Amino acid sequence: MQDDLTLIMDDSADSMKKAIGHLELELTKIRAGKANPQILDGITVDYYGAPTPLSQVANVSVADARTLTIQPWEKNMLQPIERAIIAANIGINPQNDGVIIRLFLPPLTEERRKEFVKRVNAEGETAKVAIRNIRRDGIEAIKKLQKDGLSEDTAKDAEGTIQQLTDKNIVLIDKHCEVKEKEIMAI
């Protein structure tokens, strides 16, 4: 019985950690004024009929604070990479000079910054929902154990521990969102 309880607690903690990791990954994809190759993560290119991550068909580097350069491994990949970037709708038009593709990141307007802050807050809210769902699943599993013979005091303690873990992770999400918001709003 105690082993099952420990397993539930560990699973909940692990799942919450994964939810925080996912939030961090999503926040790196939101642009904050300076060029960052991670905004291209998630873009897939049609490489001989197979969808392939951009980073596996080209070298992405930061030329300066507002420019990314994409050097394909094969010259015939310039067009598919360009099409993939346009299709990804990241708000940047690629410029192809026949050898490399340059992405010039326009300076962020106040309106655009506020849009990005809304996206950050939406990602934060999604992460909070995930954390709360993990809490609910953990508490339901504890209640099931209680029906199978787990003492009421032990069940209440375990539920309290899961709630503390939830509260700690919600605060962590808020901190991540706050840091990203400051980064976006900094001129």
Long-range contacts (C-beta under 8 A, 24 or more apart in sequence): 1-145, 1-148, 1-149, 1-150, 4-145, 5-142, 5-145, 5-150, 5-154, 5-158, 8-138, 8-141, 8-142, 8-145, 8-158, 9-138, 9-158, 9-161, 9-162, 11-138, 12-134, 12-135, 12-137, 12-138, 12-162, 12-165, 13-165, 15-134, 16-131, 16-134, 16-165, 16-166, 16-169, 19-127, 19-130, 19-131, 19-134, 19-169, 20-127, 20-169, 20-172, 20-173, 20-176, 22-127, 22-130, 23-123, 23-124, 23-126, 23-127, 23-173, 23-176, 24-176, 26-123, 27-120, 27-123, 27-176, 27-177, 27-180, 30-116, 30-119, 30-120, 30-123, 30-180, 30-184, 31-90, 31-91, 31-105, 31-108, 31-116, 32-116, 32-180, 32-183, 32-184, 32-186, 33-105, 33-107, 33-108, 33-183, 33-184, 33-186, 33-187, 34-65, 34-66, 34-105, 35-62, 35-63, 35-64, 35-65, 35-66, 35-67, 35-68, 35-103, 35-105, 36-62, 37-61, 37-62, 37-68, 39-68, 39-90, 40-68, 40-70, 40-85, 40-88, 40-90, 42-88, 43-84, 43-85, 43-88, 43-90, 44-84, 45-77, 45-80, 45-81, 45-84, 46-80, 46-83, 46-84, 47-77, 47-80, 54-81, 54-84, 54-85, 57-81, 58-101, 63-102, 66-104, 66-105, 66-106, 66-107, 67-102, 67-103, 67-104, 67-105, 68-102, 68-103, 68-105, 69-100, 69-101, 69-102, 69-103, 70-94, 70-100, 70-101, 70-102, 70-103, 71-99, 71-100, 72-100, 72-101, 75-99, 108-184, 113-184, 113-185, 116-184, 117-181, 117-184, 117-185, 120-177, 120-180, 120-181, 120-184, 121-177, 121-181, 123-177, 124-173, 124-174, 124-176, 124-177, 127-173, 128-170, 128-173, 131-166, 131-169, 131-170, 131-173, 132-166, 134-166, 135-162, 135-163, 135-165, 135-166, 138-162
